[in-house]
Amino acid sequence: MAANKRDYYEVLGVSRSAGDDEIKKAFRRMAKQYHPDANKEKGAETRFIEVNEAYEVLSDPQKRAAYDRYGHAGVTNGAGNGAGFGDFAGFSSINDLFESFFASAAGTGRRTSTQRGADLRYELTISFEEAVFGCQKEIELPRWEICSHCRGNGAQPGTSKARCATCQGTGEIRRVQQSIFGQFVNVTVCERCRGEGSVITTPCEKCRGQGRVRNNRRVVVNIPAGVDDGINVRVTGEGEVSARGGTPGNLYVVLSVKPHPFFKRTGNDIVYEQPISFAQAALGDEVEVPTVDGKTTMLKIPAGTQSNRSFRLKGLGVPVVHSTARGDQHVIVKVVTPTNLTPEQKSLLEKFAQLEREQNEQNEKNIFRNFFEKTKDVFQ
């Protein structure tokens, strides 16, 4: 098998006096050219294995010396069996291979940024009118705040932080790794100082080095007009602070609106049921209707109004949030059947009922007469 193998220098296209950098560059170029995911031509996979095999020998000083002296026979047990191709088995594509290589070479090079504080949730119950017209509410809630004693530093006032001995103040740990491409530096965040580069030697006596304490705080919440049940009102920056400072989180106030005794809400409209008597429905009338503004307005009921008829009062509904627009109020009339009649009322209703029956009988006679006359005309 060794007699059929090509010269490794010829495979990589370099001279026998080529240095390590030249060999490495040649391998990168040819590995990318013949990788099976990038090159679908017949024989590309074989060439890729051949290139990897050649680099495995020539990149190792001992194997290269043995190869220069004895040829393929000098490295038969170390290379030449295609085992080196397994080094790439973990990569699904040529992009994965080179992205992994360059990412490892570059390292992270960054320290951890300060974290944002946690958001808070507070459930608040308001009245129907407060939801419609908006209001201000003062609430009290427990939360993490910056320690006033150390001002969030975590160190006892009068003392200072010391440089981290693990990372020497860089906030990073660098580890050198050897691979087929050469030496690479892997950069990780220092676990001791969490990327800050310094450690607290004398913790604050109030916050014990956390830089924050637990307090009960009163917060004023501005609730806009037109909010509804289940709406979240965000108060920016009124959440908790994170350890070691950072931007505070937000406060989310979840609203629960109490139902109104007689007003109902549908979107930005208000529905109100107005009871009227049988006489008002039949003869017509003008009634006084309450509104959510706390005032009343006059509504004209035309004669012959049926129960459940709706009348619209334009612009007397719920304001649209963050807008000058406003919904309407819908008045639904309900004809109420009288109870506990006086003798006089009962007598009048009986007389009315008698007149109504007579009228209905006369109407039926007129209908029959008209039908008979029309039928007679048809036969004549």
Secondary structure, DSSP 8 states (H G I E B T S, - for coil): -GGGS--HHHHHT--TT--HHHHHHHHHHHHHHH-TTT--STTHHHHHHHHHHHHHHHTSHHHHHHHHHHGGGGGTTTSSSSGGGGGGTT-SSHHHHHHHHHHHHH-------------EEEEEEE-HHHHHH-EEEEEEEEEEEE-TTTTT--B-TT---EE-TTTTTSSEEEEEEEETTEEEEEEEE-TTTTTSSEE-SSB-TTTTTSSEEEEEEEEEEEE-TT--TT-EEEETT-S---TT------EEEEEEE---SSEEEETTEEEEEEEEEHHHHHH-EEEEEE-TTS-EEEEEE-TT--TT-EEEETT-S-B-TTSS-B--EEEEEEEE---S--HHHHHHHHHHHHHHHHHHHHHHHHHHHHHHHHHHHHH-
